[in-house]
């Protein structure tokens, strides 16, 4: 039985995972709402709508930013969080997308090292998870496809604790030992 995938709505011959889309392109599929953030921050935070929630219409995935007093910074944080949430929740075709394959090949030279704040991070996370899923959560096989070591794959997934948890849950379902 193969891993479940959802139609990602991209042009043939490949499907583009929403987490790999540039933020501007992804926002065309999203609804953006603003509101007042709660918590400390003084009068500016309590009277101005700085909280930003970005909802991906096709999937219902949400990204939220409210930690800054700047709506612009919160918007960027919300989009990045949405892309990470999409990377965690949807499985795509991994390296089938030429843009993603090119990105991974360029990043593999330095072991897929990328800051979790960088615009490429959600695409790297999505591709890593997709390749693990395509290889039935065998990290060694996924690492070969990605052109990095198995320990580097685990380190990439540990950068986002929910991804590491997902990896170990999927491995446990298949009778594989959890990875630290």
C-alpha positions as CSV (number, residue, x, y, z in Angstrom):
1,X,0.0,0.0,0.0
2,X,1.4,3.4,-0.9
3,X,1.4,6.5,1.2
4,X,-1.7,8.7,0.9
5,X,-1.3,11.8,-1.2
6,X,-3.7,14.5,-2.0
7,X,-4.1,16.3,-5.3
8,X,-1.9,19.4,-5.0
9,X,-3.4,21.2,-7.9
10,X,-0.2,22.0,-9.8
11,X,0.3,21.6,-13.6
12,X,1.4,18.3,-15.0
13,X,3.8,16.5,-15.3
14,X,4.6,17.1,-11.6
15,X,2.6,18.2,-8.6
16,X,3.9,21.2,-6.6
17,X,3.7,20.8,-2.8
18,X,2.2,24.1,-1.4
19,X,5.0,24.4,1.1
20,X,7.5,24.7,-1.8
21,X,5.6,27.6,-3.4
22,X,7.1,31.1,-3.0
23,X,5.1,33.0,-0.3
24,X,3.7,35.4,-2.9
25,X,2.3,32.5,-5.0
26,X,1.0,30.6,-2.0
27,X,-0.8,33.7,-0.7
28,X,-3.0,33.6,-3.9
29,X,-4.5,30.4,-2.4
30,X,-5.0,31.9,1.0
31,X,-7.2,34.1,3.1
32,X,-5.5,36.6,5.3
33,X,-7.2,38.0,8.4
34,X,-6.0,40.4,11.0
35,X,-7.0,41.0,14.6
36,X,-5.8,42.3,17.9
37,X,-3.2,40.2,19.6
38,X,-3.6,39.5,23.3
39,X,-0.9,39.6,25.9
40,X,1.8,42.0,26.9
41,X,2.9,44.8,24.5
42,X,1.3,47.9,25.7
43,X,-1.2,50.2,24.2
44,X,0.1,49.7,20.6
45,X,-0.4,46.0,20.7
46,X,-3.8,46.2,22.4
47,X,-5.3,48.9,20.1
48,X,-3.9,48.0,16.7
49,X,-4.7,44.9,14.6
50,X,-1.2,43.4,14.5
51,X,-2.2,39.7,14.7
52,X,-2.2,37.9,11.3
53,X,-3.8,34.6,10.5
54,X,-3.2,33.1,7.1
55,X,-5.5,30.2,6.1
56,X,-4.8,28.0,3.1
57,X,-8.2,27.6,1.4
58,X,-7.7,24.2,-0.3
59,X,-6.5,22.4,2.9
60,X,-7.7,24.6,5.8
61,X,-4.1,24.7,7.2
62,X,-3.4,27.8,9.3
63,X,-0.3,29.9,10.1
64,X,-0.5,32.6,12.8
65,X,1.8,35.4,13.8
66,X,1.2,37.7,16.7
67,X,4.4,38.0,18.7
68,X,5.5,41.3,17.2
69,X,4.0,44.8,17.4
70,X,4.5,45.0,13.6
71,X,1.8,43.6,11.4
72,X,4.3,43.2,8.6
73,X,6.6,41.0,10.7
74,X,3.6,39.0,12.0
75,X,2.4,38.5,8.4
76,X,5.8,37.1,7.4
77,X,5.9,34.8,10.4
78,X,2.3,33.6,9.7
79,X,3.2,32.7,6.1
80,X,6.3,30.9,7.2
81,X,4.4,28.9,9.8
82,X,1.7,28.1,7.3
83,X,4.3,26.7,4.9
84,X,5.8,24.6,7.7
85,X,2.4,23.3,8.7
86,X,1.7,22.4,5.1
87,X,5.1,20.6,4.9
88,X,4.1,18.6,8.0
89,X,0.6,17.7,7.0
90,X,0.7,17.0,3.3
91,X,2.7,14.4,1.5
92,X,3.7,15.1,-2.1
93,X,5.9,13.6,-4.8
94,X,9.2,14.6,-3.2
95,X,11.8,15.4,-5.8
96,X,9.5,15.0,-8.8
97,X,9.1,18.8,-8.9
98,X,12.2,20.1,-10.8
99,X,12.4,23.3,-8.7
100,X,12.5,21.3,-5.5
101,X,15.0,18.8,-6.9
102,X,17.3,21.7,-7.9
103,X,16.9,23.3,-4.5
104,X,17.7,20.0,-2.7
105,X,20.7,19.3,-4.9
106,X,22.1,22.8,-4.2
107,X,21.5,22.4,-0.5
108,X,22.8,18.8,-0.3
109,X,26.3,20.0,-0.9
110,X,26.3,21.5,2.6
111,X,24.1,18.8,4.2
112,X,20.7,20.4,3.7
113,X,21.7,23.1,6.3
114,X,19.2,25.9,6.2
115,X,17.9,28.2,8.9
116,X,14.3,27.5,10.0
117,X,13.7,31.2,9.3
118,X,14.9,31.0,5.7
119,X,12.4,31.1,2.8
120,X,13.8,27.7,1.6
121,X,13.2,25.9,5.0
122,X,9.6,24.7,4.4
123,X,10.5,23.4,0.9
124,X,13.5,21.5,2.4
125,X,11.4,20.1,5.2
126,X,8.6,19.1,2.8
127,X,11.0,17.4,0.4
128,X,12.7,15.5,3.3
129,X,9.4,14.3,4.7
130,X,8.2,13.4,1.3
131,X,11.3,11.3,0.5
132,X,11.0,9.6,3.9
133,X,7.4,8.8,3.1
134,X,8.2,7.5,-0.4
135,X,10.8,5.2,1.1
136,X,8.3,4.0,3.8
137,X,10.1,6.0,6.5
138,X,13.5,4.3,5.9
139,X,15.8,7.2,6.6
140,X,18.8,5.5,5.0
141,X,17.0,5.1,1.7
142,X,15.6,8.6,1.8
143,X,19.0,10.0,2.6
144,X,20.4,8.3,-0.6
145,X,17.7,9.9,-2.7
146,X,18.4,13.3,-1.1
147,X,22.2,13.0,-1.5
148,X,23.0,13.3,2.2
149,X,23.8,11.1,5.2
150,X,21.0,9.5,7.2
151,X,22.2,11.4,10.3
152,X,21.7,14.7,8.3
153,X,18.1,13.7,7.5
154,X,17.4,13.1,11.2
155,X,19.0,16.5,12.0
156,X,16.9,18.3,9.4
157,X,13.8,16.7,10.9
158,X,14.9,17.5,14.5
159,X,15.0,21.2,13.6
160,X,11.2,21.0,13.6
161,X,10.3,18.8,16.6
162,X,6.9,18.0,15.1
163,X,8.6,16.5,12.0
164,X,10.8,14.4,14.2
165,X,7.8,13.2,16.1
166,X,6.0,12.4,12.9
167,X,9.0,10.4,11.6
168,X,9.1,8.3,14.8
169,X,5.3,7.8,14.7
170,X,5.4,6.6,11.2
171,X,8.4,4.3,11.9
172,X,6.6,2.8,14.9
173,X,3.6,2.0,12.8
174,X,5.9,0.0,10.4
175,X,7.7,-1.8,13.3
176,X,10.9,0.2,12.8
177,X,12.8,1.5,15.8
178,X,12.5,5.2,16.8
179,X,15.4,7.5,15.9
180,X,16.9,9.9,18.5
